[in-house]
Amino acid sequence: MSSVLYDAQGPRAKRRNILYTIVFLLVLAAVGWWVFKSLDDKGQLDWEKWKPFFAGTEAWTTYILPGLKNTLIAAALAMIIALPLGAVFGIARLSDHAWIRVPAAMVVEFFRAIPVLILMIFGVALFFKYTSVSSDDRPLYAVVTGLVLYNASVLAEIVRAGILALPKGQTEAAHAIGLRKTQTMTSILLPQAVTAMLPAIVSQLVVIVKDTALGGAVLTFSELLASANTMSSYYGANTIASFTIVALIFVLINFSLTTFAGWLERRLRRGKKSTGAVLPPAAVAGAESTGVAA
């Protein structure tokens, strides 16, 4: 059966696609076997390499859990600050007043163009020279500052794009019933845009979680990845096993975040659907007599 987008495959095309699939699976299996054999030959799959993570708690209590705690603290603080800040700047960029719109655009474009690692480094220098933050807390402050400045700018663009993507009829209808600009934004546009923006927002939150590792690589922030590096050295250059466990933890965190966002998006979409309630005749008659549209 053909459609507007493509023609239906014939017998030869189907056989060719099946052949390509089989070849791809064989190549994938060969690569997987090569990786497994290489790791096994070098002793990376020996039980001694993986024993610290499955047969004891020292690796978890000394390295993994403290690092995970710092990662979650930095990511959570950055999310809590960056989300509302990004929303404010995104809405400010849509202002009709140039004295609001232009400075907001300059701030967003400036911080969006600078790599987050440079922002973290500047944050360390800033807190060292102009504040009394202790040297122990300074890396955390710098990481959160860099993440907030960069990701708030990106989130501002997401918010602006989400609002602009709505049909203009939404704004026109709000103005027609007498709503002011602030009421239109808070009551009409933002509630609808949030659902559309949610996948992009969650993608940026995942970036925040992963970018905390930059603080460990440069600023001696003891987050999860930095703890894995120390743990690998402690257990005799146990690099493959240590970083595999850490990678799986990052995957679990980000997958949980994405799953929660998907559930929230479905719930928001269901909540916006009409209940299909039928008004009683008395209510309709009362509305007509008072001149109020039902």
N, C-alpha and C positions, 0 to 999 in steps of 0.2 A: 504494500500500500504506500503510495506517494503522499507527500504533504507539501505545504508551501515552502518549507525550509530545506527539504532534501528529497531525493528520490529513493525509493525502496531498493535495497540491495538485491542483486540477482544471485543465482547459484554460485557463480564464479567468485563474486565479491565476498559472499559468506564463507566459502572455503578458504579464500585468501586471508580473511580476518581470523578464522580459526587457526590457521597455520601461524600467523603472526603472534597470536596469543600463546600458542604452545612454545614457540621459539623464545618468546620473552620469559615465560615461566621457567624454561630450562636454563636460560642465561642467568636469571635471578637465583635459581637454586645453585648453579655452579659458583656464582659469586659468594653466596651465603656459605657454601661448603668450604670455599677457599679461605674466607675470613675465619670460620670456625677452626679449620685445620691449622692455620697460621698461629692463632692464639693458643691452640692446644700444644703445638710443637714448642712454643716458647714458654710453656708452663703457666700461662695467664688464666687457664681454666681450672688449675689445681685447687683442691678444697682449701689448702692453706691460705690461698689468696682471698677467698671469700668467707673464710671462717669468722673473722672479726665482726662481720655484719649479720651473721646468722646464728652464731654459737656463743654470743656474749653481748654485753651491753656497754662495754667500755667505749667502743667506737661511736655509739649513739649518744651516750651521756656526755662524753668529753668533747666531741667534735661536731657531729651532725646536728643534734638538737639545739645546742647553743647557736650554731651558725644559722640554722633554720629560723630560730627565734629572731635574730637580728635582721634577717632577710624579710620576714613578715612584718616586723615593726617598721622598717624603712619603707616597704611597699605600701603598708596601710596608711602611714602618715602622708606619703606622697599622694595617694589616691584621695584621701579625705580633703586635702588642701587643693589639689589640682582640679578636681571635678567642679566644685563651685566657682573657682577662679576662672577656669576655662569657659564656663557658662556665662559668667559676667562679661568677659572680654568678647565672646562670640556675639552676645546680644548688643554689646556696645558698638561692634563693627557694623551693625545694622541700623544704628541711630540716624535720624534725619539731621542731627546737629553735627556739623563738621568738627567742632571743638571737642566732641566726644569720639566721633568715628575715626578721625585721623590719628590722634595719639594712640587709640586702641590698636589700630592697624599697624602702627610703627612698632609698638611693643611686641605684638604677636609675630610679625615678620622678623624682627630682630632675634628674639629668643628661639624661634623655630629654625633659623638658619645656622645657629651655633651648635656644634656637637655637644651632646649631654656630658661627655667626659670633661670637656673644657669648662663647662659650667660648674662641675663638681670641683675641679682644681681651683677655679676662682673662688668658689665657696670656702674652701679650706683657707685660702689666703685672707679672705674677708673676715672669717670668724677668728683667725689668729691675730689679725692686726687691730680690729675694731671692736671686738667683744671679749668678754671674760669667760667664754666657754672653755671648759677643761680640755686637755689634750685627749683624754679618753673619749669624750663625747663629740669632739670636733669632726671626726670622720662621718658619724651618723648625721649630724647637722648638714655637712657639706653634700652628702649623698641625697638627702631629702630635698635640699635646696635646688640642686641640679635637676633632679627628677621633676620637681614642681614647675620650675621655670620652663623647661622644655615641653613637658607633656601638657601643661596648661595651655600653651600656645597651640599645640596640635589639637587639643580638645576644643579650643575656641573655633578653629576652622571646621571641625566636625559639627559643632552646634550651629554655626552660621550656615553651612551647606545643608544641614537637615531642615532648618527653618525655611531657607530659600527654595527647597525642593517641594514645599507644600503648594498646592494650587492657590493662585492669587484670590480666587473666589472666597477662600476662608477669611482673609483679611477684609475684603469688601463686604462680606456678610456681617462681620463683627462691627464694622463701622456703620453699616446700615441700621443696626439695632441700637446704636448709640454708645458702643463701648469705646473707651479711650484707648490710646496706644498701649499703655501698660497693662490694662485689662485684657486687651486682645492678645498680647504676648503671653501673659501668665495663664489665661483661661482657655485660649483657643489654640495658639500656635505651638507653644512648648509641650503641652500634653500630647499632641499628635506627633510632634517631631521626635519625642523621646523614644517612642517605639521604633521608628525608622532608624534612629541613630544608634540604637543599642548595640548591634553587632560591631559597628566601628568603634564605639566607646570601649567595649569589652576587649577588642583587639589591642587598643592602646593600654588598657590596664594590664594585659599580659606582657606588653613591652615594658611596663614599669617594673613588674616582678623580675623580668630577666635582666634589666639594666642595673639592678642593684649589684650585680656581679662586677660591674665596672669599678665600684667603690672598693671592692676587695682586691682587684688587680692593681690599682694605682694608689689608693688612699689608705691602705692598711685597715680597711673596714672589715671586721671579722664576720662576714656574711657566709652563706652556705658554700659557695664555690671556693672562697679562701680557706675555709675550714677543711674542705676536701683536699686542697693542696698540702696543708699541714699534716692531715691524716695520712695521705699517701706517703709522705716522707717518714712518718713515724713507723709505719708498718713495712718498711723496706722497699721503697719505690713501688708501692702497690697502686700504680696509676690507673690501670684499666678498671679494676674492681671499684676503686674509690670514686672515680668520676662517673662510672656507670650507675652506681647507687644514687649519686647526686643528680644525675640527669633524669633518672626515673622519678625522683622527688619533685623536680621542676615540672616534669610532664604531668604528674598527679595534681600539683597545685593549679597549673594553668588549665588542665582539663576540668577540674572542679569548678573553677571560675567560669569557664565557658558553658558548662552544663547548667550552672545556676542562672547565668544570663539567658540561656535558651528557655529555661522554665519561666523566668520572669517575663520574657518577651511574649510567650504564649499566654501567660496570665493577663498581661496588659491588653493583648488583642482580644481575649475573651471578654474582659471587662468593658471594652468599648463597644461591643455588639449590642444591638437593641434587644431589650427583654421581650419585645413583642406583646406587651401588655395592652389590653383593649380598654379604652375609656368607657365608662358607663354613659348612657344617654343624658343623665342629669348633669354630668360634668361638662359635656359638650354644649348642652343648652345654656348652662350657666356662663360658659365662656362666650357664647354668641351674644347673650344678653348684655354682658359687660363690655363687649367690643374687643376682647382679648383673644388673640389667635391661639388655637389649641396646639 
